[in-house]
Amino acid sequence: MNKDSEILKNLKNKMDGTISSLNHSLSGLRTGRASTALLDPIKVDAYGSDMFLNQIGSISAPDAKTLSIQIWDKGLVSSAEKAILNSGLGLTPNTEGQVIRLHMPNLNEERRRELVKKAGEYSEQAKVAIRNIRRGGIDEFKKQEKDKLISEDEFKLYSQEIQKITDDFISKIDGILNVKSKDIMSI
């Protein structure tokens, strides 16, 4: 396999990773049912850096409408509460000592629209990631052209190929968002 096709393969693998990440984030947007994956994207200011909520405590779903978070360090409870409130998920923490309980609100029309909006934010982040991967791939070919390893025409062909791959992945993201939005609004 030559270096050029390796760059394209690497680019596709990174884009596949972005799609997987988007699917994981969207799986957390369970409609009306408590899911620990719902809290996966939440970052907490802990020990001077941002850490994921599941790195500072254990998360469980004791029943279909409740999530429970056992924070390991008492000093991080207020930071965790603040991160949950600022997450845009519409959840209100109920704290007892080092345990934070979250009750899933019933899904009214407004709440469904909020979830669709959140899904849109996740898909937009994925599109930005795809475009950044595209830029990285083009930069690699640009460097090869500058180093006289490929011609200007080859660079243009590779750039077009990368753009086609990018468009395909952006289209996949739009499709995933469309399916998730319909799922949220139909429940």
C-alpha positions in Angstrom: 0.0 0.0 0.0 1.5 3.3 -1.0 1.7 6.3 1.4 -1.1 8.2 -0.4 -3.8 5.4 0.0 -2.6 5.0 3.6 -3.4 8.7 4.2 -6.9 8.3 2.7 -7.5 5.1 4.8 -6.3 6.8 7.9 -8.6 9.8 7.1 -11.6 7.4 6.7 -10.8 5.6 10.0 -10.7 8.9 11.9 -14.0 9.9 10.3 -15.5 6.6 11.3 -14.3 7.2 14.8 -16.2 10.6 14.8 -19.4 8.8 13.7 -19.0 6.3 16.5 -18.5 9.1 19.0 -21.6 10.8 17.7 -23.6 7.6 18.0 -22.4 7.2 21.5 -23.3 10.7 22.5 -26.8 10.4 20.9 -27.4 7.1 22.7 -27.3 9.1 25.9 -30.3 11.1 24.8 -32.7 8.4 25.9 -36.1 9.6 25.6 -37.9 9.5 29.0 -35.8 6.6 30.3 -32.9 6.9 32.6 -29.6 6.0 30.9 -26.1 6.3 32.4 -24.9 7.2 28.9 -26.9 10.4 29.2 -24.2 11.8 31.6 -21.2 10.6 29.5 -20.5 14.0 27.8 -20.6 16.0 31.1 -17.3 17.4 32.2 -16.7 18.6 35.8 -14.1 21.1 37.0 -12.0 18.8 39.2 -8.5 19.1 40.6 -7.8 22.1 38.3 -8.8 20.3 35.0 -11.9 19.1 33.3 -12.8 15.5 34.0 -15.8 13.4 32.9 -18.4 12.9 35.5 -17.9 9.1 35.4 -14.2 9.7 36.4 -15.1 11.3 39.7 -17.9 9.0 40.8 -20.0 5.9 40.0 -23.2 6.3 38.0 -26.1 3.9 38.2 -29.8 3.8 37.1 -31.7 2.3 40.1 -35.0 2.6 38.2 -36.3 3.7 34.8 -36.8 7.4 35.9 -33.7 7.9 38.2 -30.0 8.2 37.9 -27.8 8.1 40.9 -24.2 9.4 41.1 -22.0 8.4 44.0 -19.2 11.1 44.1 -16.0 9.7 45.5 -14.5 13.0 46.8 -16.8 15.1 48.9 -15.1 18.3 47.7 -16.3 17.7 44.1 -20.0 17.4 44.8 -20.8 21.0 44.2 -18.7 21.1 41.0 -20.6 18.0 39.8 -24.0 19.6 40.6 -22.9 22.8 38.7 -21.8 20.7 35.6 -25.1 18.8 35.5 -27.1 22.1 35.7 -25.0 23.7 33.0 -25.1 20.6 30.7 -28.3 21.7 28.9 -29.9 18.3 29.6 -32.6 19.9 31.7 -31.8 17.8 34.8 -32.0 19.1 38.4 -29.6 17.5 40.9 -31.1 16.4 44.3 -28.1 15.9 46.6 -27.8 13.9 49.9 -24.2 13.9 51.1 -22.0 12.5 48.3 -24.9 11.0 46.4 -26.6 13.0 43.6 -29.9 11.8 42.3 -31.4 12.9 39.0 -35.1 12.3 38.2 -35.9 12.1 34.5 -38.5 14.7 33.6 -41.6 13.5 31.7 -41.2 14.3 28.0 -43.5 17.1 27.1 -43.3 18.8 23.7 -40.9 21.4 25.0 -38.6 18.8 26.5 -38.6 16.9 23.3 -37.6 20.0 21.3 -34.7 20.6 23.8 -33.5 17.0 23.3 -33.6 17.5 19.5 -31.7 20.7 19.9 -29.1 18.9 22.0 -28.8 16.2 19.3 -28.3 18.9 16.8 -25.4 20.3 18.9 -23.8 16.9 19.0 -24.1 16.5 15.2 -22.6 19.9 14.6 -19.6 19.1 16.8 -19.2 15.9 14.8 -19.3 17.9 11.5 -16.6 20.2 12.8 -14.5 17.2 13.7 -15.0 15.8 10.2 -13.9 19.1 8.6 -10.8 19.2 10.9 -9.9 15.7 9.7 -10.4 16.8 6.1 -8.1 19.8 6.7 -5.4 17.5 8.2 -5.6 15.2 5.2 -5.3 18.0 2.7 -2.4 19.4 4.6 -0.6 16.1 4.4 -1.0 16.0 0.6 0.0 19.7 0.4 3.2 18.9 2.2 3.8 16.0 -0.3 3.3 18.4 -3.2 5.6 20.9 -1.6 8.3 18.2 -1.2 7.8 17.3 -4.9 6.5 13.8 -3.9 3.3 14.3 -5.9 2.4 16.6 -8.7 0.0 19.6 -8.6 -2.6 17.6 -10.6 -2.3 14.7 -8.1 -2.8 17.1 -5.2 -6.0 18.4 -6.8 -7.2 14.8 -7.4 -6.5 13.9 -3.8 -8.1 17.1 -2.5 -11.3 16.2 -4.6 -11.3 12.7 -3.2 -11.0 14.0 0.4 -13.8 16.4 -0.2 -16.0 13.5 -1.6 -15.2 11.4 1.5 -16.0 14.4 3.7 -19.3 15.1 2.0 -20.3 11.4 2.4 -19.6 11.5 6.2 -21.4 14.8 6.6 -24.3 13.2 4.8 -24.1 10.2 7.2 -24.2 12.6 10.2 -27.3 14.4 8.8 -29.0 11.0 8.4 -28.1 9.9 11.9 -29.5 13.2 13.3 -32.7 12.9 11.2 -33.4 9.4 12.6 -32.6 10.4 16.2 -34.8 13.6 15.9 -37.8 11.5 14.6 -37.2 9.0 17.4 -37.3 11.7 20.1 -40.4 13.4 18.7 -42.3 10.2 18.2 -42.2 8.9 21.7 
